[in-house]
Amino acid sequence: VLLALAAAQERGETPSLNALQRGLPTDAAETEALLEILGAAGLIAQTEQGGWLLARAPSHIVLREVHRLFVWDDQAAGSRHPGIARFLEALAQSGEAVLNTTLADLASGAGA
């Protein structure tokens, strides 16, 4: 979704949910759920006309933010066995360079 929005933004477009969904391997419900999560995190925003756009420049969105939203759940990790929480944190830190890749770098193929 973020890469699709970055590409649309480069073209000066603010795609609707339907337009976005057509270019993604998800159905409309999944796409809408992703938009809600990304919007609540402040990564994307909906225009008054119903289109979607990145809330920040792609060079200011790092994969760490997406990782925290969809992979690493701080609350769930805290409720797990302490050894599992330490393992997951070490795993996240081992991918430090990748997690610091920006959306712009990912879109251009220059990611870590």
C-alpha atoms as an extended CHARMM CRD file, in Angstrom:
* protein
*
       112  EXT
         1         1  VAL       CA              0.0000000000        0.0000000000        0.0000000000  PROA      1               0.0000000000
         2         2  LEU       CA              2.7670000000        2.4420000000        0.9150000000  PROA      2               0.0000000000
         3         3  LEU       CA              4.7090000000        1.7480000000       -2.2710000000  PROA      3               0.0000000000
         4         4  ALA       CA              1.5330000000        2.1300000000       -4.3320000000  PROA      4               0.0000000000
         5         5  LEU       CA              0.8120000000        5.4590000000       -2.6430000000  PROA      5               0.0000000000
         6         6  ALA       CA              4.3960000000        6.6420000000       -3.1590000000  PROA      6               0.0000000000
         7         7  ALA       CA              4.1530000000        5.8190000000       -6.8710000000  PROA      7               0.0000000000
         8         8  ALA       CA              0.7570000000        7.5250000000       -7.1480000000  PROA      8               0.0000000000
         9         9  GLN       CA              2.0850000000       10.5860000000       -5.3470000000  PROA      9               0.0000000000
        10        10  GLU       CA              4.9560000000       10.8330000000       -7.8470000000  PROA      10              0.0000000000
        11        11  ARG       CA              2.3240000000       10.9350000000      -10.5890000000  PROA      11              0.0000000000
        12        12  GLY       CA              0.3410000000       13.5790000000       -8.6980000000  PROA      12              0.0000000000
        13        13  GLU       CA             -2.5110000000       11.1800000000       -7.9470000000  PROA      13              0.0000000000
        14        14  THR       CA             -4.4810000000       10.4640000000       -4.7830000000  PROA      14              0.0000000000
        15        15  PRO       CA             -6.0710000000        7.0770000000       -5.4980000000  PROA      15              0.0000000000
        16        16  SER       CA             -9.4020000000        5.9700000000       -4.0560000000  PROA      16              0.0000000000
        17        17  LEU       CA             -9.7670000000        2.7300000000       -2.1090000000  PROA      17              0.0000000000
        18        18  ASN       CA            -11.0130000000        0.9830000000       -5.2650000000  PROA      18              0.0000000000
        19        19  ALA       CA             -8.1490000000        2.2860000000       -7.3910000000  PROA      19              0.0000000000
        20        20  LEU       CA             -5.6060000000        1.1960000000       -4.7830000000  PROA      20              0.0000000000
        21        21  GLN       CA             -7.1780000000       -2.1930000000       -4.3220000000  PROA      21              0.0000000000
        22        22  ARG       CA             -7.0570000000       -2.9630000000       -8.0440000000  PROA      22              0.0000000000
        23        23  GLY       CA             -3.2730000000       -2.7430000000       -7.9950000000  PROA      23              0.0000000000
        24        24  LEU       CA             -2.7440000000       -4.8120000000       -4.8540000000  PROA      24              0.0000000000
        25        25  PRO       CA             -2.8810000000       -8.5420000000       -4.0960000000  PROA      25              0.0000000000
        26        26  THR       CA             -5.5410000000       -7.9340000000       -1.4230000000  PROA      26              0.0000000000
        27        27  ASP       CA             -9.2920000000       -7.6990000000       -1.5010000000  PROA      27              0.0000000000
        28        28  ALA       CA            -11.1790000000       -4.4930000000       -0.7140000000  PROA      28              0.0000000000
        29        29  ALA       CA            -11.7250000000       -5.3990000000        2.9560000000  PROA      29              0.0000000000
        30        30  GLU       CA             -8.0370000000       -6.1580000000        3.5090000000  PROA      30              0.0000000000
        31        31  THR       CA             -6.9890000000       -2.9850000000        1.7200000000  PROA      31              0.0000000000
        32        32  GLU       CA             -9.4060000000       -0.9240000000        3.7990000000  PROA      32              0.0000000000
        33        33  ALA       CA             -8.0760000000       -2.5070000000        7.0040000000  PROA      33              0.0000000000
        34        34  LEU       CA             -4.4980000000       -1.6780000000        5.9570000000  PROA      34              0.0000000000
        35        35  LEU       CA             -5.5010000000        1.9160000000        5.1910000000  PROA      35              0.0000000000
        36        36  GLU       CA             -7.0950000000        2.2460000000        8.6290000000  PROA      36              0.0000000000
        37        37  ILE       CA             -3.9930000000        0.9250000000       10.4090000000  PROA      37              0.0000000000
        38        38  LEU       CA             -1.6040000000        3.0870000000        8.3790000000  PROA      38              0.0000000000
        39        39  GLY       CA             -3.8590000000        6.1220000000        8.8250000000  PROA      39              0.0000000000
        40        40  ALA       CA             -4.0930000000        5.6540000000       12.5880000000  PROA      40              0.0000000000
        41        41  ALA       CA             -0.2820000000        5.4760000000       12.6840000000  PROA      41              0.0000000000
        42        42  GLY       CA             -0.0340000000        8.7910000000       10.8290000000  PROA      42              0.0000000000
        43        43  LEU       CA              1.6790000000        7.3060000000        7.7800000000  PROA      43              0.0000000000
        44        44  ILE       CA             -1.1450000000        8.0480000000        5.3430000000  PROA      44              0.0000000000
        45        45  ALA       CA             -4.1440000000       10.3580000000        5.2030000000  PROA      45              0.0000000000
        46        46  GLN       CA             -7.4210000000       10.4930000000        3.3520000000  PROA      46              0.0000000000
        47        47  THR       CA             -8.2960000000       13.5790000000        1.3440000000  PROA      47              0.0000000000
        48        48  GLU       CA            -11.6560000000       15.2980000000        1.5600000000  PROA      48              0.0000000000
        49        49  GLN       CA            -12.4240000000       13.8210000000       -1.8680000000  PROA      49              0.0000000000
        50        50  GLY       CA            -11.8150000000       10.2790000000       -0.5640000000  PROA      50              0.0000000000
        51        51  GLY       CA             -8.3870000000        9.7170000000       -2.0810000000  PROA      51              0.0000000000
        52        52  TRP       CA             -5.3580000000        8.4970000000       -0.1570000000  PROA      52              0.0000000000
        53        53  LEU       CA             -1.8340000000        9.8940000000        0.1110000000  PROA      53              0.0000000000
        54        54  LEU       CA              1.2900000000        9.5360000000        2.1790000000  PROA      54              0.0000000000
        55        55  ALA       CA              1.2600000000       11.8100000000        5.2140000000  PROA      55              0.0000000000
        56        56  ARG       CA              5.0190000000       12.3640000000        4.8460000000  PROA      56              0.0000000000
        57        57  ALA       CA              7.5540000000       12.2210000000        2.0750000000  PROA      57              0.0000000000
        58        58  PRO       CA              8.6930000000        8.6580000000        1.2930000000  PROA      58              0.0000000000
        59        59  SER       CA             12.1960000000        9.6490000000        2.4200000000  PROA      59              0.0000000000
        60        60  HSD       CA             10.7780000000       10.2670000000        5.9130000000  PROA      60              0.0000000000
        61        61  ILE       CA              9.0130000000        6.9280000000        6.3360000000  PROA      61              0.0000000000
        62        62  VAL       CA             11.2850000000        4.1300000000        7.5640000000  PROA      62              0.0000000000
        63        63  LEU       CA             10.5170000000        0.4280000000        7.4970000000  PROA      63              0.0000000000
        64        64  ARG       CA             10.9220000000        0.3440000000       11.2850000000  PROA      64              0.0000000000
        65        65  GLU       CA              7.5500000000        2.0940000000       11.5540000000  PROA      65              0.0000000000
        66        66  VAL       CA              5.8570000000       -0.4860000000        9.3500000000  PROA      66              0.0000000000
        67        67  HSD       CA              7.6160000000       -3.3000000000       11.2030000000  PROA      67              0.0000000000
        68        68  ARG       CA              6.2780000000       -1.9900000000       14.5140000000  PROA      68              0.0000000000
        69        69  LEU       CA              2.7500000000       -1.8570000000       13.1020000000  PROA      69              0.0000000000
        70        70  PHE       CA              2.5680000000       -5.2560000000       11.4870000000  PROA      70              0.0000000000
        71        71  VAL       CA              5.2990000000       -7.4560000000       12.9510000000  PROA      71              0.0000000000
        72        72  TRP       CA              6.5070000000       -6.2990000000       16.3380000000  PROA      72              0.0000000000
        73        73  ASP       CA              3.7900000000       -5.7950000000       18.9330000000  PROA      73              0.0000000000
        74        74  ASP       CA              5.2930000000       -4.1720000000       22.0480000000  PROA      74              0.0000000000
        75        75  GLN       CA              2.2870000000       -5.0010000000       24.2330000000  PROA      75              0.0000000000
        76        76  ALA       CA              2.1030000000       -8.6170000000       23.1260000000  PROA      76              0.0000000000
        77        77  ALA       CA              5.8770000000       -9.0330000000       23.5230000000  PROA      77              0.0000000000
        78        78  GLY       CA              5.6590000000       -7.6990000000       27.0720000000  PROA      78              0.0000000000
        79        79  SER       CA              2.9920000000      -10.2440000000       27.9360000000  PROA      79              0.0000000000
        80        80  ARG       CA              5.0340000000      -13.1850000000       26.6110000000  PROA      80              0.0000000000
        81        81  HSD       CA              7.6710000000      -15.1330000000       28.4510000000  PROA      81              0.0000000000
        82        82  PRO       CA             10.6340000000      -12.7880000000       29.1160000000  PROA      82              0.0000000000
        83        83  GLY       CA             12.9850000000      -15.0380000000       27.1360000000  PROA      83              0.0000000000
        84        84  ILE       CA             10.7530000000      -14.8380000000       24.0690000000  PROA      84              0.0000000000
        85        85  ALA       CA             10.4820000000      -11.0590000000       24.4030000000  PROA      85              0.0000000000
        86        86  ARG       CA             14.3240000000      -10.7820000000       24.5950000000  PROA      86              0.0000000000
        87        87  PHE       CA             14.6790000000      -13.0500000000       21.5530000000  PROA      87              0.0000000000
        88        88  LEU       CA             12.2110000000      -10.9810000000       19.5000000000  PROA      88              0.0000000000
        89        89  GLU       CA             13.9430000000       -7.7470000000       20.4840000000  PROA      89              0.0000000000
        90        90  ALA       CA             17.3550000000       -9.1930000000       19.5070000000  PROA      90              0.0000000000
        91        91  LEU       CA             15.8570000000      -10.3370000000       16.2060000000  PROA      91              0.0000000000
        92        92  ALA       CA             14.5300000000       -6.8390000000       15.5340000000  PROA      92              0.0000000000
        93        93  GLN       CA             17.9140000000       -5.2950000000       16.3670000000  PROA      93              0.0000000000
        94        94  SER       CA             19.7470000000       -7.7280000000       14.0890000000  PROA      94              0.0000000000
        95        95  GLY       CA             17.8540000000       -6.2510000000       11.1590000000  PROA      95              0.0000000000
        96        96  GLU       CA             18.7520000000       -2.6850000000       12.1130000000  PROA      96              0.0000000000
        97        97  ALA       CA             20.0890000000       -1.6710000000        8.6790000000  PROA      97              0.0000000000
        98        98  VAL       CA             17.0530000000       -3.0720000000        6.8920000000  PROA      98              0.0000000000
        99        99  LEU       CA             14.6390000000       -1.4580000000        9.3450000000  PROA      99              0.0000000000
       100       100  ASN       CA             16.2910000000        1.9230000000        8.7720000000  PROA      100             0.0000000000
       101       101  THR       CA             15.5740000000        1.7340000000        5.0340000000  PROA      101             0.0000000000
       102       102  THR       CA             13.2450000000        4.4970000000        3.9020000000  PROA      102             0.0000000000
       103       103  LEU       CA             10.2030000000        4.0180000000        1.7200000000  PROA      103             0.0000000000
       104       104  ALA       CA             11.9650000000        6.1210000000       -0.9400000000  PROA      104             0.0000000000
       105       105  ASP       CA             14.9780000000        3.7800000000       -0.9000000000  PROA      105             0.0000000000
       106       106  LEU       CA             12.7240000000        0.7310000000       -1.0950000000  PROA      106             0.0000000000
       107       107  ALA       CA             10.7800000000        2.1970000000       -4.0160000000  PROA      107             0.0000000000
       108       108  SER       CA             13.9920000000        2.9610000000       -5.9060000000  PROA      108             0.0000000000
       109       109  GLY       CA             15.5170000000       -0.4360000000       -5.1830000000  PROA      109             0.0000000000
       110       110  ALA       CA             18.3110000000        1.0980000000       -3.1040000000  PROA      110             0.0000000000
       111       111  GLY       CA             17.2110000000       -0.4650000000        0.2220000000  PROA      111             0.0000000000
       112       112  ALA       CA             19.6720000000       -2.1550000000        2.5740000000  PROA      112             0.0000000000
